[in-house]
């Protein structure tokens, strides 16, 4: 329950941020939801790329081959979601559990 609630809150925050970014870079007078949807996936990929590179630099690699394989995981755009899935799950769990603790469930 905590994980689902936290993940939905993280996704909503990223979606609202993508709407703000789309509004900032839009040349039109008004920005709709469709511009936010278009910016959502690249924003998630950029945030995930930064997280995966941070994780790669924080990890001690004992040999070249294992470090190189981890670097490939960290650099590939969509696959790196699986490289840092535990960080996403931890953030979602912490947000969800803190909200559920605040409302008394």
Buried (B, 14 or more C-beta within 10 A) or exposed (E): EBBEBBBEBBEEEBBEBBBBBBBEEEEEEEBEEEBBEEBBEEBBBEBBBEBBBEBBEEEEEEEEEEBEEBBEBBBBEEEBBEBBEEBBEEBBBEBBBEBBEEEEE
